[in-house]
Amino acid sequence: MTLLASCAPAPGAAGAATPRTAVAAVSTPGTALQAPAPAPPGPSPSPSPTARPRPAELDIPSIGVRDLRVLPYEGTTDDPAGTRIQDRGVAASPHGSRGGVGPGDIGNYLVTAHRLSAGGPLRDLPALKTGDAVYVTAGGTVHEYRIVETRTTSFRSARSLAEQRAAVPGEPGKKATRAMITLSTCATPEDDAAGNFWRDAQGNPEHRIDKIGVLTAIRPAPPGP
């Protein structure tokens, strides 16, 4: 399926480190919040990653996301460059040696956006359910993904971050054979409710809520008005 902070920290809590506390409605780092559904058969994705992924538009009908601009950049999830993009009220999509591909490419198409600040474009991402459709339009093509799994990422765990950014989400080192998507936003309300006010240098809370999808269809985008 989020900040110059990925999500606005609680008043007086920025930079505060507190003992780790179990997060309500968030699983332990690196584990699935719900069992993944069997992946539906999909179309043939791009045989190799796009050298320079194109900007895209994201539509998620079930949670009211429409025409959300997704800007690619070379980097990694929620780094300073990605946070600056998200602070503009749009989504950021990292790619390069540390993970991330373009829409429809084999591997993990990473998309992050704010949940609370900058208009909160992914405010309702936690409500996205298994089987819900996600549409990414880029280069005159609509890529349809279906959600198969919910995960959580801990910014205090190198292993958890590696699982989020892996070519096969949750399985670092495994070779990707299909196109997938990871939609990510912050778990600030859940962390704060549990008394976990830890923040990183960008103001990110410890946990991120990730929705994982697989590519199920590709079709030409309808002509514009």
Residue pairs with C-beta under 8 A, 6 or more apart in sequence:
1 122
1 125
1 126
1 128
1 147
1 150
1 183
1 184
1 185
1 209
1 210
1 211
2 78
2 86
2 112
2 113
2 114
2 115
2 116
2 122
2 125
2 184
2 185
2 186
2 208
2 209
3 78
3 83
3 86
3 87
3 114
3 115
3 116
3 117
3 186
3 188
3 202
3 203
3 204
4 80
4 83
4 84
4 87
4 202
4 203
5 14
5 83
5 117
5 199
5 202
5 203
5 204
6 78
6 83
6 86
6 112
6 114
6 186
6 202
6 203
6 204
7 114
7 115
7 116
7 117
7 185
7 186
7 188
7 203
7 204
7 205
8 116
8 117
8 188
8 203
9 188
9 197
9 199
9 203
9 205
10 188
10 192
10 197
13 192
13 197
13 199
14 199
14 203
15 199
16 197
16 198
16 199
17 197
17 198
18 195
18 196
18 197
18 198
20 156
20 196
20 198
20 206
21 194
21 195
21 196
22 194
23 152
23 187
23 190
23 191
23 193
23 194
23 196
23 206
23 207
24 190
24 193
24 194
25 126
25 190
26 33
26 152
26 187
26 190
26 191
26 207
26 209
27 33
27 151
27 152
28 152
29 152
29 153
29 154
29 156
29 157
29 159
29 160
29 207
30 151
30 152
30 153
30 154
30 157
30 159
30 160
30 163
30 170
31 151
31 152
32 149
32 150
32 151
32 170
33 150
33 151
33 152
34 130
34 149
34 150
35 149
36 130
36 148
36 149
36 212
37 130
37 131
37 148
37 149
38 148
39 148
39 178
39 214
40 146
40 214
40 216
41 216
42 178
42 179
42 214
42 215
42 216
42 217
43 215
43 216
43 217
43 218
45 104
45 105
45 106
45 178
45 179
45 215
45 218
46 102
46 104
46 105
46 106
46 179
47 106
48 105
48 106
49 95
49 101
49 102
49 105
49 106
49 107
50 101
50 102
50 105
52 72
53 72
53 93
53 95
53 101
53 102
53 103
53 105
53 138
54 72
54 102
54 103
54 138
54 139
55 69
55 70
55 71
55 72
55 138
56 69
56 70
56 72
56 93
56 103
56 136
56 137
56 138
57 67
57 68
57 69
57 70
57 136
57 137
57 138
58 65
58 67
58 68
58 69
58 70
58 91
58 111
58 134
58 135
58 136
59 65
59 66
59 67
59 68
59 134
59 135
59 136
59 137
60 128
60 132
60 133
60 134
60 135
60 183
61 133
61 135
62 127
62 128
62 129
62 132
62 133
63 124
63 125
63 127
63 128
63 132
64 124
65 121
65 122
65 124
68 90
68 91
68 113
68 121
69 90
69 91
70 90
70 91
70 92
70 93
70 111
70 136
71 85
71 90
71 91
71 92
71 93
72 93
72 94
72 95
72 102
73 81
73 82
73 85
73 92
73 93
73 94
73 95
74 94
74 95
74 96
75 81
75 82
75 94
75 96
75 98
76 82
76 94
76 96
76 98
76 99
76 100
76 165
77 94
77 99
77 100
77 110
77 112
77 161
77 164
77 165
77 184
77 208
78 86
78 112
78 155
78 184
78 202
78 204
78 208
79 94
79 202
80 201
80 202
81 92
82 92
82 94
82 112
83 92
83 202
83 203
85 91
85 92
86 92
86 112
86 113
86 114
86 118
87 114
87 117
87 118
88 118
89 114
89 118
89 119
89 121
90 113
90 121
91 111
91 112
91 113
91 121
91 122
92 111
92 112
92 113
93 100
93 102
93 109
93 110
93 111
93 112
94 100
94 110
94 112
95 101
95 102
95 110
98 165
99 108
99 110
99 165
99 166
99 167
100 107
100 108
100 109
100 110
100 165
101 107
101 108
101 109
101 167
101 179
102 109
102 138
103 109
103 136
103 138
103 139
103 141
103 143
104 136
104 138
104 141
104 143
104 179
104 215
104 218
105 179
106 167
106 176
106 177
106 178
106 179
107 167
107 176
107 179
107 180
108 165
108 166
108 167
108 168
108 169
108 176
108 180
108 181
108 182
109 136
109 179
109 180
109 181
109 182
110 164
110 165
110 181
110 182
110 184
111 181
111 182
111 183
111 184
112 183
112 184
112 185
113 121
113 122
113 185
114 120
114 121
114 122
114 185
114 186
115 122
115 123
115 125
115 185
115 186
115 188
116 123
116 186
116 188
116 189
122 183
122 185
123 185
125 183
125 185
125 209
125 211
126 185
126 209
128 134
128 147
128 150
128 183
128 211
129 147
130 147
130 148
130 149
130 150
131 146
131 147
132 146
132 147
133 144
133 145
133 146
134 144
134 145
134 146
134 147
134 181
134 183
134 213
135 142
135 143
135 144
135 145
136 142
136 143
136 145
136 181
137 143
137 221
140 220
140 221
141 218
141 219
141 220
141 221
142 217
142 218
142 219
142 220
142 221
143 179
143 215
143 217
143 218
144 215
144 216
144 217
144 218
144 219
145 179
145 180
145 181
145 213
145 214
145 215
145 216
146 213
146 214
146 216
147 211
147 212
147 213
148 212
148 213
148 214
149 169
149 170
149 211
149 212
150 209
150 210
150 211
150 212
151 163
151 164
151 169
151 170
151 210
151 212
152 160
152 187
152 207
152 208
152 209
152 210
153 160
153 161
153 163
153 164
153 184
153 207
153 208
153 210
154 160
154 161
154 206
154 207
154 208
155 161
155 200
155 204
155 205
155 206
155 207
155 208
156 198
156 206
159 172
162 172
163 169
163 170
163 171
163 172
164 182
164 184
164 208
164 210
166 172
166 173
166 174
167 174
167 175
167 176
168 174
168 175
168 176
168 180
169 180
169 182
169 210
169 212
170 212
178 214
178 215
179 214
179 215
180 212
180 213
180 214
180 215
181 212
181 213
181 214
181 215
182 210
182 211
182 212
182 213
183 210
183 211
183 213
184 208
184 209
184 210
184 211
185 208
185 209
186 204
186 205
186 207
186 208
186 209
187 205
187 206
187 207
187 208
187 209
188 205
190 207
190 209
191 197
191 198
191 205
191 206
191 207
192 205
196 205
196 206
196 207
197 205
198 205
198 206
199 205
